[in-house]
Amino acid sequence: MQLKLATRAKDGVLVVDCTGRVVFGEESSLLRDSVKKAISENNRIVLNLGEVNYIDSGGLGTLVALRTTAQNAGGTIKLANLTKRVGDLLQVTKLLTVFDVYNSEAEAIDSFRKAA
């Protein structure tokens, strides 16, 4: 399934709902371009990955690159609602230690309030 993105603001945080696969090619480019543009407008971002069923190495690279871009802009990207498959992948690749990961979108948004 092609990657579909929907963005919305909630409590001053930009939430990006991702649906489908995050794989090398058009999907990674779409995610990268959309989130990079969003970072310039709001550097507090939650990627809701609850509907992402597959991520390949290109998708993982895109997530890491976006995290770096956000940090360089003084912002943060947090991940929420990981499926078991995506969560296991992040654990095996040790990326769970790199990203702030939350069980729900609400927890991720609350973490921005607590940090402020």
Backbone torsions as a table, in degrees:
resi	resn	phi	psi	omega
1	MET	NA	132.9	177.2
2	GLN	-60.1	152.3	177.6
3	LEU	-76.6	132.4	174.6
4	LYS	-121.0	137.9	-179.9
5	LEU	-122.1	141.1	172.8
6	ALA	-135.2	132.1	-179.3
7	THR	-114.9	147.9	177.0
8	ARG	-156.2	151.6	178.1
9	ALA	-98.2	139.5	177.3
10	LYS	-143.7	118.2	179.4
11	ASP	53.1	39.8	177.2
12	GLY	79.4	7.2	179.3
13	VAL	-115.5	136.7	176.6
14	LEU	-86.7	123.5	177.8
15	VAL	-105.0	127.7	177.3
16	VAL	-111.5	110.6	177.8
17	ASP	-85.5	120.5	-178.5
18	CYS	-108.3	131.7	179.6
19	THR	-131.3	128.7	177.9
20	GLY	114.7	-140.0	-176.8
21	ARG	-114.7	143.0	173.2
22	VAL	-109.8	96.3	-175.8
23	VAL	-129.8	163.1	179.8
24	PHE	-57.1	137.5	178.3
25	GLY	116.6	-140.5	-175.7
26	GLU	-58.4	-40.2	-176.6
27	GLU	-64.0	-47.6	179.0
28	SER	-64.0	-39.7	179.1
29	SER	-63.0	-42.7	178.9
30	LEU	-60.8	-47.8	179.9
31	LEU	-62.1	-48.5	-178.7
32	ARG	-59.2	-50.5	-177.1
33	ASP	-64.2	-42.6	-178.7
34	SER	-65.7	-45.2	-176.6
35	VAL	-73.9	-37.0	177.1
36	LYS	-60.9	-41.8	177.6
37	LYS	-63.8	-41.2	-179.0
38	ALA	-66.1	-35.5	-178.9
39	ILE	-59.9	-35.0	-179.7
40	SER	-68.6	-22.5	-179.6
41	GLU	-97.8	-34.5	-178.0
42	ASN	-151.8	114.0	-174.9
43	ASN	-90.9	12.5	173.7
44	ARG	-112.1	106.2	-171.2
45	ILE	-128.5	137.9	172.3
46	VAL	-115.9	123.9	172.4
47	LEU	-93.8	112.6	178.7
48	ASN	-87.4	105.9	-175.2
49	LEU	-101.8	19.3	-176.9
50	GLY	-61.6	-24.6	-179.0
51	GLU	-109.3	15.6	176.9
52	VAL	-92.6	120.9	-176.2
53	ASN	-100.5	-9.3	-177.7
54	TYR	-159.5	137.2	173.0
55	ILE	-133.8	130.7	175.9
56	ASP	-103.0	-174.2	-176.8
57	SER	-61.7	-35.1	177.1
58	GLY	-65.1	-38.1	177.4
59	GLY	-67.1	-40.4	177.3
60	LEU	-63.2	-42.5	178.1
61	GLY	-60.7	-38.7	178.8
62	THR	-65.1	-43.6	179.2
63	LEU	-60.6	-43.7	-179.9
64	VAL	-65.3	-42.8	179.5
65	ALA	-62.9	-39.9	178.9
66	LEU	-66.3	-38.3	177.3
67	ARG	-60.2	-44.9	179.6
68	THR	-64.1	-43.9	178.7
69	THR	-59.8	-44.4	179.8
70	ALA	-63.8	-44.1	179.6
71	GLN	-61.6	-41.8	179.4
72	ASN	-64.6	-24.9	178.4
73	ALA	-92.7	6.3	-179.5
74	GLY	80.5	19.9	-176.9
75	GLY	-118.0	-171.6	-177.7
76	THR	-143.9	141.5	170.9
77	ILE	-115.7	127.8	177.6
78	LYS	-118.3	150.6	-179.3
79	LEU	-106.9	142.4	-179.5
80	ALA	-137.8	154.4	172.6
81	ASN	60.0	43.3	179.9
82	LEU	-65.5	137.2	172.1
83	THR	-73.4	164.6	179.6
84	LYS	-58.3	-43.4	-178.2
85	ARG	-61.2	-47.0	-179.5
86	VAL	-69.1	-40.4	177.7
87	GLY	-61.0	-43.3	178.2
88	ASP	-63.0	-40.6	179.4
89	LEU	-62.5	-44.2	179.2
90	LEU	-66.1	-32.4	178.7
91	GLN	-70.6	-45.6	-178.9
92	VAL	-62.7	-37.3	-178.1
93	THR	-87.1	2.5	-179.8
94	LYS	65.6	15.1	179.5
95	LEU	-78.6	-12.3	174.2
96	LEU	-63.0	-24.8	179.1
97	THR	-81.8	-13.5	-177.2
98	VAL	-93.6	-41.4	-176.1
99	PHE	-95.8	151.7	167.9
100	ASP	-85.0	117.1	-175.2
101	VAL	-117.3	135.4	-177.7
102	TYR	-128.6	149.8	-179.4
103	ASN	-70.2	-26.5	-178.8
104	SER	-140.0	160.1	176.9
105	GLU	-61.8	-40.3	-179.0
106	ALA	-61.7	-42.1	178.0
107	GLU	-62.8	-40.6	-179.7
108	ALA	-64.8	-43.0	179.1
109	ILE	-65.8	-42.3	177.9
110	ASP	-60.4	-34.7	-177.9
111	SER	-64.4	-28.8	175.8
112	PHE	-68.7	-39.1	179.2
113	ARG	-65.2	-42.3	-178.3
114	LYS	-67.5	-32.2	-179.4
115	ALA	-74.2	-23.8	-174.8
116	ALA	-77.5	NA	NA
